[in-house]
Amino acid sequence: MFRTTIALTVTILHFASSHNVPPWNGCYAVGCLTQEGCTPWNFYQYRCYRTCYYNRYCLPSPPPQPRKKCYKITHEATGKSLASSEVFNDTTKMKYATVSSNPPGNYLWTMEPSYGGVYYIQNAKSLEFLKADTNGTYLVLNEPLNRSFQFRPINTKEGASKMQLQSALNNGFLFVQTLGQGGSTVQITTDPFTNYYQTIWCITELYC
């Protein structure tokens, strides 16, 4: 009778040690109870008669990265989106700003405000800035230093998200010019009345 009682007690203790799990915080692991205490254990190679839980070292979880507000800038007349692509000026070797109906994942932009209601427009993936020239636009990696990098969104009668984008450099307006073989670049016109519908862009707020 005495031996039976001892065996029953050991069985109950073993059951309790295997199921009294401490509150899980991502840093507990299963070990084996030995003379040295709760020890990390290779259960595939060695038999363990009593399992236990020990607090192992855990790297602190990194804080969640805040999502950045981005914009998709779509030309209203063509339905194509402003994107960074490999189209260059043959003379200056500078990269044109282009639009595409199927942009390859680099069609999101950030718009950082500056003084006077103007914005710096930067590609969220390539980090290139939109830069105005006399009658065209380019994408460059330079830090914005002058008004050629500044653009002013202007509301239109077409709707809340339908805007014109005016260059602070020469007060010209961005529009799309179709090139050969279906390519399209973003140019600047100083006659927004004749080309009014060609200068309207739909700016959609997204997160990236």
C-alpha positions in Angstrom: 0.0 0.0 0.0 2.8 2.4 0.8 4.6 1.7 -2.5 1.4 2.3 -4.4 0.9 5.7 -2.7 4.4 6.8 -3.6 4.0 5.9 -7.3 0.7 7.7 -7.5 2.2 10.9 -6.0 5.1 10.9 -8.5 2.6 10.5 -11.3 0.6 13.5 -10.1 3.7 15.6 -9.7 4.9 14.7 -13.2 1.5 15.6 -14.7 1.5 19.0 -12.9 5.0 19.9 -14.0 4.1 19.2 -17.6 1.0 21.3 -17.7 1.5 24.2 -15.3 2.8 26.5 -18.1 3.9 30.0 -17.1 2.3 32.9 -18.9 3.6 32.8 -22.5 5.6 35.9 -23.5 7.6 34.5 -26.4 10.7 33.7 -24.2 9.8 30.3 -22.6 11.1 27.0 -23.8 10.6 23.4 -22.8 13.5 21.8 -20.9 14.1 18.7 -18.8 14.1 18.8 -15.0 17.5 17.5 -13.7 19.6 17.8 -10.6 20.8 21.2 -12.0 17.2 22.4 -12.4 15.3 23.1 -15.6 17.9 22.4 -18.3 17.8 22.9 -22.1 17.4 19.4 -23.5 17.8 17.5 -26.8 14.6 15.4 -26.7 15.5 13.6 -29.9 18.6 12.0 -28.4 17.9 11.7 -24.7 15.0 10.5 -22.7 13.4 13.0 -20.3 11.2 11.9 -17.4 10.0 15.3 -16.3 9.6 18.3 -18.5 9.7 21.8 -17.3 9.7 25.4 -18.7 12.6 27.8 -18.4 12.9 31.4 -19.4 15.3 31.7 -22.3 16.9 34.8 -23.6 14.8 36.6 -26.3 15.7 39.6 -28.4 13.3 42.4 -27.8 10.7 42.8 -30.6 11.5 45.8 -32.8 8.9 48.5 -32.7 6.6 48.4 -35.7 7.6 50.7 -38.5 5.1 53.5 -39.1 3.5 53.3 -42.4 4.4 56.1 -44.8 1.8 58.1 -46.6 2.3 57.9 -50.4 0.5 59.0 -53.5 -0.4 57.5 -56.9 -0.3 60.3 -59.5 -2.4 59.3 -62.5 -2.8 61.3 -65.7 -6.6 61.7 -66.1 -6.7 61.8 -69.9 -4.6 58.7 -70.5 -5.2 56.7 -67.3 -1.4 56.2 -67.0 0.5 56.7 -63.7 3.6 58.7 -63.1 6.5 56.2 -62.7 10.3 55.9 -62.7 11.4 54.0 -65.9 14.6 53.7 -67.9 13.9 56.4 -70.6 16.8 58.9 -71.1 17.4 62.0 -73.0 19.9 61.1 -75.8 21.8 64.4 -75.4 21.9 65.1 -71.7 21.6 61.4 -70.6 19.2 62.5 -67.9 16.3 60.3 -67.0 12.8 61.4 -68.2 9.8 61.3 -65.9 7.3 59.0 -67.6 3.9 57.6 -67.2 2.9 54.0 -67.7 -0.4 52.0 -67.8 1.4 49.1 -66.1 4.1 50.6 -63.9 6.6 48.1 -62.6 6.1 48.7 -58.9 7.7 52.1 -58.7 4.6 54.3 -59.2 4.2 55.5 -55.6 5.4 58.9 -54.6 5.9 61.0 -51.4 5.0 64.7 -51.4 6.9 66.7 -48.8 5.6 70.1 -48.2 7.7 73.2 -48.3 7.1 77.0 -47.9 4.6 78.7 -50.2 2.3 75.7 -50.8 4.8 73.8 -52.9 5.9 70.2 -52.6 8.9 68.0 -53.3 7.8 64.9 -55.2 10.0 61.8 -54.6 9.7 58.3 -55.8 9.1 56.0 -52.8 11.1 53.1 -54.3 14.0 54.7 -56.4 14.2 57.8 -54.1 14.5 60.0 -57.2 13.1 63.5 -57.1 10.9 65.0 -59.8 12.7 68.0 -61.3 11.4 70.5 -63.9 13.3 71.9 -66.8 12.4 74.5 -69.3 9.7 72.4 -71.0 10.2 68.9 -69.5 10.7 66.9 -66.3 13.4 64.6 -65.2 14.1 62.3 -62.3 17.3 62.9 -60.3 18.9 61.6 -57.1 20.2 65.0 -56.1 18.9 66.6 -52.9 16.4 69.3 -53.8 18.2 72.6 -53.8 16.1 75.0 -55.8 12.7 75.8 -57.2 13.1 73.3 -60.1 12.2 70.6 -57.5 9.1 72.3 -56.3 5.6 71.7 -57.5 2.3 73.2 -56.6 -1.0 71.2 -56.6 -3.9 73.3 -57.8 -7.5 72.2 -57.3 -9.7 72.0 -60.4 -13.5 71.9 -61.1 -13.2 68.2 -62.0 -13.3 66.9 -58.5 -11.6 66.8 -55.1 -8.6 64.6 -56.1 -8.3 66.1 -59.7 -5.5 68.6 -59.8 -3.1 70.4 -61.9 0.6 70.2 -61.0 2.4 73.5 -61.5 6.1 73.9 -61.6 7.5 76.6 -59.3 10.4 77.1 -61.7 8.4 78.6 -64.6 4.8 78.3 -63.5 4.3 75.7 -66.3 1.8 72.8 -65.9 2.6 69.1 -66.2 1.1 67.1 -69.0 1.8 63.9 -71.0 3.4 63.7 -74.4 3.2 60.4 -76.3 6.4 59.3 -77.9 7.0 56.6 -80.5 6.4 52.9 -79.7 3.8 53.8 -77.0 6.2 55.6 -74.6 5.0 58.7 -72.8 7.0 61.4 -71.0 5.9 64.2 -68.7 6.3 67.6 -70.2 5.5 71.2 -69.2 3.2 73.6 -70.9 2.7 77.3 -70.2 -0.7 77.3 -71.9 -3.0 75.5 -69.4 -6.1 76.7 -71.1 -5.6 75.2 -74.6 -4.3 72.0 -73.0 -6.5 72.1 -69.9 -7.7 68.5 -69.9 -4.2 67.3 -70.6 -2.9 69.0 -67.5 -5.3 67.2 -65.0 -3.9 64.6 -62.7 -5.7 62.3 -60.2 -3.8 62.2 -56.9 -4.8 59.1 -54.8 -3.5 58.8 -51.2 -2.1 55.3 -50.3 0.4 53.9 -47.8 3.7 52.3 -48.5 
